[in-house]
């Protein structure tokens, strides 16, 4: 039974929302970030990158930086850039990107669901990063970027969403990356109660993106409970911000690999090594994209190849052993190219499948990397099976769309 609750969100005033909502700061290069900060006084980037305003540099994650983030957030409130909802609400969010519509609900979920397994995970988190994000939440006291969840389609929830999006939007704006955003507010008591009731009929929700944000919120809640043994369970820090999409409204793309060198092998030696486990088809200069599991693309020396894993090599009876990301590491990256740790090896890079085969070719042709591998996308049922069996995917296995904007709807962790 999933606990997905409404909340009194903090959000930009209507006439500034397109100026406030921003991509994650990690998505901007230094020059691009500085240009955004110089040209837009309302962007939420000023909150999460507060050093720009006074020119005094602080160390990322330091107490000084976190206090400046909170101070800039408070300044946005004083300037009237943010408003607070009068009563608890759910928020229907729709993103239209490249003609694809993604529609879900922004709400809060409870840390108890994280602890008891109602929230299912498929990715291992790093303890140090969990702690840093927990310190961020502890000082700043707000969630501005929701965790991306998915859940099995539910007719009752779908019906309420369909009815809501036929009404006038609270927000309707486009961003410079050619993405169209819409937001509706569900604050009618009957609809709010129905949405909450329908979610209790869903046995589990799955993290699609945001494992560290989930883990750090749970860590904060746990420490707050230890410090406040008389807690009621209704305190804001018992919950955290999420956006919940039915499975039919998410798209999982491939997450591909590029490698800097052939581990001192010649091109001919490398291809000969591949023949032990793969049937190799040369496609010349015609770009090749994997069309099923256990078929990989490879771009090397101006040539596209199709790599078909030979029968019996994959462990299809195992949730992780059947994943193409696992198989690529098992048969190529580790034994041939000497890449054993995807998280730390500087010789490997990752390219989102949303960028297409052209980006793989570009990464190699520009001499950044020597060889590129394309994978078939993980399917939703595979993701769920991994999570349901308490298994863990290899790093950078899925690229999930849509990607959310920071500062669109904020959840305060303190009593305001």
N, C-alpha and C positions, 0 to 999 in steps of 0.2 A: 504494500500500500504506500503510494508516494504522497509525501506531504509537500504540496506546492501551494504557497500562500500568497495573497495579495499584500501590497505594502504601499505606504505613502511615499511615492517616489519624488526625488528631486530631479528637475529637468530644466533645460534651457527655455526661456521665453520664446514664443513662436517665431518672432521676427528675427531671432538670432540663431536658431537651431542649426542652420546649414553652416554657420560660421563657427559654432562651438564644437559640434561632434567631430572627432578626429580619428584617424587610424592610430593604432598603437605606435608609440614613439619608436619602437624597434623597426618599423617599416620605412623610416625616413633616413636617408643619408645625411651627413652633417650639413652639407650645403643646402639641401632641400629643407631640412629642419629649420635652419636659420632663416631661410626665405619665408617659410610659413610663419615663424614667430615675428619677423619684422613686419610682414604685410597684414597680419590679422590679430588685432588685440583681443579678440574673443575666443580664439581657438583654445580648446581644452589642453593643448600642448603646453600652454603657459602654466597650467597647474602641475602637470607631470614633469615639466622641465623648467623649474622656477628660476634657475640661475640666470637665464637670459635677461630678465627684467633689471636686476641690479648689477649684472656683470661680475658678481663675486662667485667664483667656482667652489662647489662643494663636492665631496666624494659621493658617487651614486650609492644609495643605501645607507649612508651615514645618518646619525641622528639630526645633524644640521640640515641635510637635504630633506629629510622627511618632515621636519618642522616647517621648512619653507614651502613644501608642497601643501601642507595643511593651511598655512597662512594665505597662500595664493587662492586656495579653494574658498576660504572664508571671504577673501576679497571679492571673488565672483558673486558671492551672496550679497555682500554689501552694495555692489554696483547694480544689483537687480538683474544680473544675467541669468540666475537660477531662480526658480520658484519651487515651492513644496506643495504636493498634492494635499487637498483638504481631507481626503478620506482614503482608506486603502483601496487599491485598484490593481487590476491586471492590465497589461499593455500588449495589444496585438501589434506586432512588428512585421513589416513586409519589405523585402529587398528584391529589387529587379535588376539582374545583372546579365548582360548578353542575352536578353530575352527570356531568361529563366526566372520564375517567381519562387521565392522562398518566404513562407509565412509561418510565424510561430508566436509564442506568448512569452513576454518578459515577466518574471515572477521571482519569488524567493523559494529556496529549498532548505531543509533543515540539516544541521550537521549530524543529527541522529540517523538520518537516512544514509549518510556517508559511512557512519560507523557500523550500522547493522546490515549493510549490503544491498539496500534498496537502490542506492546509487551504485552502478556497476562501472568498474574501471578496466582499461585494457593497456595502460601505460604505467611504467615504473617512474616514480618521482625521485628527485634528488633531495636528500635531507637538507643540505645547505641552502638550496634554493627555497625549499619550504620555509625554513627559518627566516630568510630574508623577506619573503613575501608576508610572513606572519608579523614581522616587525613593522613592515609598511602599513599593514592594516591596523596594528595596535596604535600607531602614532597618528595616522591620517584619518582613520575612523570612517572610511567609506569604500564601497565597491563601485567602481565606475565602468568596468569592463566585464560583462556577464560571462559565466561559463557556458559553453555551448553543449546542450543536452539534446538527446533524441528519445522518443518514446513511441510505442506502437500506436498507429492511427486509432483514434477513438471517435466514433460517430458523433457523440454528444458534444465533444469539444470542437470537432470540425464544424458542426452546425452553428455553434455560437460564433466561431471565427467567421464563417461565411456570411452570417447575418451582419456582423459588425463591420466587415470591410465593404458592405454595400452602403454604409453611412459616410458622412463627410469625415475626412481625416483630421486629426489634430495637427499632424506634421505631414508635409508632402514636399520633398526637396531632392535635388540631385547634387552629387559631389563631383569633383574634378576628375575622378577616376571612372566617370561615366556609370556610376551606380545610382539607382533611384531608390529612395527610402520613404516609407510611409509608416505612420504610427496612429493607432486608435486607442482610446482609453475605455476600459470596461470598469465602470464604477457603480453601475446599477446593482443594488443589493441582491436581487434575484439571480442575475447573471453571475455575479461574484460567487454566490453560494453554490451555484450549479457547477462552475468551473472547478472550484475546490473539491466538490463532491466527486466529479468525474475523474479527477486525478487520483483520488483514493481508490478508484477501481483499477488503476494501473499498477501491476505488481513491481515493476522495476523501470528505472530510467537509466540511460547510458550516457557517460561523458563522451562527447565527440571531440571536443577540444577544450582544454583548460584544466588538465589534471593537477598542475601545481597550484592553481588558484583554488581549486576545491580542497586540496590537502592543507594549504595554508589557512584557509577559513576554518576548517575543522580543528587545526592545531590551535588557532586563536580561541575558538569556542571552548576547547578543552581546558586551556590555561585559565580562562575567565571563570569557568565552573569551579576549578580548583581554588581560585582566589575568592569565590563567592559561593560557599557551600549551600546557602539558602536560596539559590537561584530558582526561578519559577519555570524556566523553559521558554518564557515569552520574551526575554530580553533580546534586543536586535542581534547581538552577536551569536545567538543560537541558529542564525540563518545566514544565507549568503545569496548573492545575485546570480540568476541564470536566465538564459533564453532557451525555451523548450520548443523544439520543432518535431512534429510527427515525422516518422521515418520517410514518408513519401515526399517530404519537403526539404530533405538534405541531399547533397550530392557529394560522393566520395571520389576524389581524383587520385590518380597514381602519384607517388612520391619517388622521383627517379634519382639515380646516383651518377656522379661524375668523379673521375679519379685522375690525379695529377700525372701519374706515370705508370709504366708496366712492370714495376718492381725489377728493373734491370733485365727484363726479357725483350727480345726483338719482337716485332709484330708477328713474324712467322712462328717464333717459339710460343708466343702467347696463344695464338689461334690453335696451334697443335695441342697445347695443354687442354684447351676447351673441348676438343673432340672426344675426350674420355667420357664426358657426361652430357654432351649436347650434339644434336644434329645441327649443322650450320648451313644456312642458305644465304648466299651473297645477293643482295638487292641493288648493288651498285650505288648510284647517286639518288635512287628513289627512296624517299623517307619511308621507314617501316614503323608501324605502331602495333604493339602486342594486341591480339584479338581474343585471347583466352588465357586462363591460368597456365603457368609453367611454360609460357612462350615469352621470350625477352627480346627486346631490340638492343642492338649495339651499334654505336657509331665510332669508327676508328679510321683515321687516315683517309678522310674524304669518302668513306664507304659505309653503307648501312648493311647490317647483318641481322638475320633472324636466328635466334638461338632457341631450339626446341629441346627441353629437358628430356632425356631418354627415359623410357618406361622403367618404373621401379625405383627411381631415384627419390621421388617425393614421398613423404610420410603423410599421405592424405587422411589417414585415420587420426592424426594428431592435429589439434586446432592450430598450433604454432608451426609445426613441421610442414604444414601444407602451404604456408604463406610464401609468396614469391620473394618477398624481402628477405625472409629467412633462408630460402634456397639460394638466392644470389650470394649471400654471405657465405653459406656453407660450401658452395661449389666453385665460387670464383673469387670473391673479395678476400676471404681469409686464406685458403690454401694456395692460391696462385698469386694474388696481388699483395699478400702480407698485411691486409687491413683486418685487424682482429677486434678493435673497439671503435664502433661507429661514432661514439660520443666524443672521443678525444683525439682520434687520428687526424692530423692536419692535411693528409693527402686526399681526403674524400670530401665531396660537397654534395648538396641535395638541391634538386630542382623540382618545383611544383609542376604536376602534370597539367595544371591549368594554363601553363605557358606554352604547351605543345612541343612537338618534336623539334621545331625550329630553334627553341632555346637550347636544347641539348647540342644540336649542331653548332650553334653560335658559341657555346662554352668551349667546345673543342677547337673550332676553327680560329678562335681568337687567342689560342695558345695558353688559355688559363688551365685547361685540362687536356689529357691525352685521349681518354676513352670515356664514353657515356653509355649508360644502360637505362633502358626504359622498361617499366614494369606494368603489368595489368592491374587495374585498380582493385583494391579490396572491396568485397561486396558487404552490404549491411548485415546479412546473416552471418558472415564470417566475423565481423566486428563483435556482434552480439554473442556468438559462440565463445570467442576468446574471453569476453568479460564474464559470461555465465559460468565458465569453467575455472575462473580465477587465474587465467593465463595472462601472459604479458607479451605484447607485440615487440618486435625489434624497434629501435628508435627510427623516427621519420618514416613510418610505414604508410600513413594516410594523410592526405590533404583534404580537409573538409570545408565545404562552402555551405552557407555564407560566412564571411568574416564580419564581425561586429565592429561598430564604432565606439570609442570611449566617450563618456560624457553625455550620451543620449538620454539614458535614464539611470539615475544614481541611487544606490541603496545606502542610507546612513546607518552606521553601526553603533551610534550612540543615541541617547534619548534627546532628540531636538524638539 
